[in-house]
Amino acid sequence: MPETALPAGRGRGEPPGSPGGATRGRTEAAGPLVSVIVPTFDEERALPRLLDHLAGLEGRFEVIVVDGGSSDATLAIARAHPLGPALIAAPRGRARQLNAGAATAEGDLLVFLHADSLLPFDAHASLTAAWRRPAIVGGNFALRFEGNDLFARTLTTTYAAQRRLGYFYGDSSIFVRRTAFEALGGFRELAVMDDYDFARRLGRHGRLACLPGPATTSSRRWRRLGVLRTVLSWVVIRWLFVLRVPPERLARLYRRAR
């Protein structure tokens, strides 16, 4: 489906224009409740900064941390943080954890956020603008990899080029209307590329938007590979997935590349 770039509630996922009383009108003015779902596994280093960041955002948010069996201090950090995120346990696996978080979420919009990523400070305003356009079923944020060096700038530029070609991944903070998420059956439990697979299916379901920002994500996990191997891994694994190479085989290739 066509994509839309946007400038910077009602009942669950209901588009504007449906009838309602004073309470519904106040919800419309405040914008949607946004459920931010964060999958974790041994994220004691990244989680404190993320929770501090989310606590400082303006707008109607609920934060759900879905832990996949951490053995470090991740759970203690989530429980003790003043933000008071909901904390649930799920079998380890990104898709399983994201689906479990979505099942408990109360929001009109769902945002899937990596523990080493941050949303733009005006994220709620951008999400509200998308939510008020019923044709838009979801999308992502413009993305910047953290760092001021050539490596980070190259990854940022490459990712932006990919997004202009119409594809993106979970590190750019995918958002979706609850109704669309449920219609698609959530994330498929794949060994790898579950985020890309979901984004492709979401694009077939309705119009997507790339929201301004940018959102940011860590570049640390790619630095060992260097620019060339990182970009090649993005391109090769994506095309192998499109050509229907089994995700289990791609997961082995991905681990070797990392």
ROKETI-602958 format. One record per residue (C-alpha): residue number from 1; y, z, x. Coordinates in pm, whole numbers, padded with zeros to 5 digits, m for minus. Each point is the difference from the previous one (the first is absolute). Example, Ala and Ser with C-alpha at 12.3 -4.5 7.8 and 13.67 -1.06 7.14 Angstrom:
ROKETI-602958
<1 <m00450 00780 01230>>;
<2 <00344 m00066 00137>>;
***
This chain:
ROKETI-602958
<1 <00000 00000 00000>>;
<2 <00364 m00047 00112>>;
<3 <00164 00277 00198>>;
<4 <00336 00165 m00048>>;
<5 <00231 00163 00253>>;
<6 <00199 00288 m00146>>;
<7 <00319 00176 00106>>;
<8 <00017 00335 00103>>;
<9 <m00804 00854 m01468>>;
<10 <m00149 m00062 m00268>>;
<11 <m00363 00052 m00075>>;
<12 <m00227 m00090 00289>>;
<13 <00081 m00347 00122>>;
<14 <00184 m00102 m00318>>;
<15 <00262 m00269 00057>>;
<16 <00359 00044 m00112>>;
<17 <00076 m00093 m00357>>;
<18 <m00261 00208 m00181>>;
<19 <00126 00244 m00263>>;
<20 <00048 00368 00069>>;
<21 <00217 00303 m00058>>;
<22 <00238 00206 00208>>;
<23 <m00268 00113 00247>>;
<24 <m00101 m00356 00068>>;
<25 <00364 m00096 00047>>;
<26 <00046 00272 00261>>;
<27 <m00312 m00121 00179>>;
<28 <00138 m00354 m00002>>;
<29 <00323 00119 00159>>;
<30 <m00182 00200 00268>>;
<31 <m00243 m00278 00079>>;
<32 <m00377 00019 00019>>;
<33 <m00211 00280 00135>>;
<34 <m00140 m00138 00326>>;
<35 <m00334 00132 00125>>;
<36 <m00022 m00021 00379>>;
<37 <m00366 00007 00106>>;
<38 <m00073 00081 00365>>;
<39 <m00358 m00031 00134>>;
<40 <m00068 00231 00294>>;
<41 <m00268 00063 00258>>;
<42 <00098 00220 00296>>;
<43 <00371 m00070 m00039>>;
<44 <00139 00331 00125>>;
<45 <00239 m00180 00235>>;
<46 <00149 m00244 m00251>>;
<47 <m00009 00194 m00326>>;
<48 <00278 00258 00060>>;
<49 <00259 m00270 00068>>;
<50 <m00111 m00201 m00303>>;
<51 <00017 00297 m00237>>;
<52 <00343 00100 00136>>;
<53 <00115 m00357 m00057>>;
<54 <m00133 m00018 m00356>>;
<55 <00161 00335 m00082>>;
<56 <00339 m00150 00089>>;
<57 <m00024 m00308 m00223>>;
<58 <00205 m00023 m00316>>;
<59 <m00170 m00092 m00327>>;
<60 <m00298 00097 m00209>>;
<61 <m00304 00026 00227>>;
<62 <m00332 00174 m00005>>;
<63 <m00192 00010 00329>>;
<64 <m00379 00002 00014>>;
<65 <m00186 00055 00327>>;
<66 <m00360 m00122 m00020>>;
<67 <m00205 00137 00287>>;
<68 <m00321 m00159 00117>>;
<69 <m00148 00302 00180>>;
<70 <00245 00087 00276>>;
<71 <m00118 00242 00269>>;
<72 <00345 00073 00141>>;
<73 <00300 00175 m00159>>;
<74 <00079 m00276 m00252>>;
<75 <m00102 00204 m00303>>;
<76 <00185 00313 00114>>;
<77 <00316 m00203 00063>>;
<78 <m00013 m00156 m00347>>;
<79 <m00058 00336 m00169>>;
<80 <00279 00177 00186>>;
<81 <00269 m00264 m00027>>;
<82 <00297 00087 m00227>>;
<83 <m00026 m00339 m00172>>;
<84 <m00318 00127 m00166>>;
<85 <m00196 m00326 m00013>>;
<86 <m00307 m00019 m00217>>;
<87 <m00304 00016 00227>>;
<88 <m00332 m00146 m00098>>;
<89 <m00322 m00073 00188>>;
<90 <m00190 m00328 m00013>>;
<91 <m00281 m00163 00196>>;
<92 <00137 m00149 00320>>;
<93 <00107 m00362 m00028>>;
<94 <00349 m00133 m00066>>;
<95 <m00084 m00180 m00325>>;
<96 <m00192 00298 m00137>>;
<97 <00281 00235 00087>>;
<98 <00270 m00222 m00148>>;
<99 <m00197 m00048 m00322>>;
<100 <m00057 00375 m00025>>;
<101 <00371 00064 00040>>;
<102 <00090 m00259 m00260>>;
<103 <m00243 00159 m00246>>;
<104 <00195 00328 00010>>;
<105 <00351 m00149 00022>>;
<106 <00248 00038 m00286>>;
<107 <00250 m00262 00109>>;
<108 <00116 m00323 m00161>>;
<109 <m00019 m00160 00345>>;
<110 <m00250 00067 00277>>;
<111 <00098 m00029 00368>>;
<112 <m00271 00005 00266>>;
<113 <00144 00139 00322>>;
<114 <m00164 00042 00341>>;
<115 <00048 00336 00169>>;
<116 <00177 m00165 00296>>;
<117 <00239 m00198 m00221>>;
<118 <00333 00087 m00165>>;
<119 <00168 m00139 m00310>>;
<120 <00364 m00114 m00002>>;
<121 <00239 00276 m00106>>;
<122 <00100 m00207 m00305>>;
<123 <m00362 m00073 m00092>>;
<124 <00028 00141 m00352>>;
<125 <00300 m00219 m00083>>;
<126 <m00185 m00311 00120>>;
<127 <m00316 00094 m00186>>;
<128 <00201 00068 m00315>>;
<129 <00159 m00346 00020>>;
<130 <m00347 m00154 00020>>;
<131 <m00138 00219 m00281>>;
<132 <00280 m00110 m00232>>;
<133 <m00117 m00362 00033>>;
<134 <m00323 m00010 m00204>>;
<135 <m00127 m00321 00164>>;
<136 <m00027 00177 00337>>;
<137 <m00338 00170 00031>>;
<138 <00033 00125 00357>>;
<139 <00064 m00099 00357>>;
<140 <00101 00168 00324>>;
<141 <00295 00089 00221>>;
<142 <00154 m00191 00287>>;
<143 <m00151 00158 00312>>;
<144 <00122 00104 00341>>;
<145 <m00228 00124 00278>>;
<146 <00148 00305 00169>>;
<147 <00143 m00043 00348>>;
<148 <00286 m00187 00161>>;
<149 <m00202 m00190 00258>>;
<150 <m00115 m00361 m00001>>;
<151 <m00349 00096 m00120>>;
<152 <00125 00168 m00319>>;
<153 <00255 m00273 m00069>>;
<154 <m00265 m00271 00040>>;
<155 <m00237 00170 m00243>>;
<156 <00284 00042 m00249>>;
<157 <00095 m00368 00025>>;
<158 <m00363 m00115 m00027>>;
<159 <m00065 00218 m00303>>;
<160 <00313 m00133 m00172>>;
<161 <m00120 m00356 00060>>;
<162 <m00337 00085 m00154>>;
<163 <00173 00151 m00302>>;
<164 <00201 m00318 m00052>>;
<165 <m00332 m00184 m00008>>;
<166 <m00103 00229 m00285>>;
<167 <m00234 00259 00144>>;
<168 <00032 00362 00105>>;
<169 <m00198 00315 00067>>;
<170 <00005 00368 m00081>>;
<171 <00222 00103 00290>>;
<172 <00293 m00154 m00191>>;
<173 <m00042 00257 m00281>>;
<174 <m00150 m00190 m00293>>;
<175 <00134 00095 m00344>>;
<176 <m00146 m00090 m00339>>;
<177 <00049 00075 m00367>>;
<178 <m00266 00237 m00125>>;
<179 <m00102 m00247 m00271>>;
<180 <m00054 m00276 00257>>;
<181 <m00197 00231 00229>>;
<182 <m00231 00095 m00285>>;
<183 <m00037 m00362 m00114>>;
<184 <m00112 m00096 00351>>;
<185 <m00243 00287 00028>>;
<186 <00180 00146 00302>>;
<187 <m00098 m00064 00360>>;
<188 <m00337 m00149 00077>>;
<189 <m00200 00217 00240>>;
<190 <m00019 m00243 00290>>;
<191 <m00076 00083 00362>>;
<192 <00332 m00158 00099>>;
<193 <00282 m00203 m00162>>;
<194 <m00006 00200 m00323>>;
<195 <00382 00004 00003>>;
<196 <00031 m00374 00056>>;
<197 <m00261 m00064 m00269>>;
<198 <00192 00215 m00247>>;
<199 <00329 m00172 00081>>;
<200 <m00158 m00343 m00058>>;
<201 <m00143 00104 m00335>>;
<202 <00330 00160 m00098>>;
<203 <00181 m00326 00075>>;
<204 <m00234 m00185 m00234>>;
<205 <00065 00257 m00271>>;
<206 <00378 m00041 m00014>>;
<207 <00327 m00033 00185>>;
<208 <00045 00191 00328>>;
<209 <00318 00133 00159>>;
<210 <00084 00070 00363>>;
<211 <00236 00298 m00017>>;
<212 <00272 00055 00259>>;
<213 <00002 00290 00237>>;
<214 <m00155 m00028 00234>>;
<215 <m00291 00235 m00018>>;
<216 <m00117 00100 00346>>;
<217 <m00343 00046 00155>>;
<218 <m00129 00107 00337>>;
<219 <m00083 m00263 00260>>;
<220 <m00199 00243 00218>>;
<221 <m00344 m00109 m00118>>;
<222 <00067 m00359 00113>>;
<223 <00162 00062 00338>>;
<224 <m00324 00012 00195>>;
<225 <m00077 m00356 m00113>>;
<226 <00335 m00150 00087>>;
<227 <00190 m00260 m00201>>;
<228 <m00232 m00300 00039>>;
<229 <m00325 00177 m00085>>;
<230 <00163 00187 m00288>>;
<231 <00136 m00314 m00165>>;
<232 <m00325 m00190 00062>>;
<233 <m00199 00282 m00161>>;
<234 <00223 m00015 m00308>>;
<235 <m00038 m00376 m00033>>;
<236 <m00370 m00033 00088>>;
<237 <m00128 00284 m00215>>;
<238 <00206 m00113 m00297>>;
<239 <m00132 m00355 00017>>;
<240 <m00358 00117 00045>>;
<241 <00041 00215 m00310>>;
<242 <00143 m00296 m00195>>;
<243 <m00303 m00202 00116>>;
<244 <m00222 00272 m00150>>;
<245 <m00139 00150 00319>>;
<246 <m00154 00333 m00115>>;
<247 <00243 00291 00039>>;
<248 <m00267 00201 00185>>;
<249 <m00002 m00261 00277>>;
<250 <00379 m00011 00002>>;
<251 <00013 00378 00034>>;
<252 <m00207 m00020 00319>>;
<253 <00229 m00272 00133>>;
<254 <00305 00207 m00093>>;
<255 <m00132 00306 00183>>;
<256 <m00072 m00205 00311>>;
<257 <00350 m00148 m00014>>;
<258 <00153 00347 m00020>>;
***
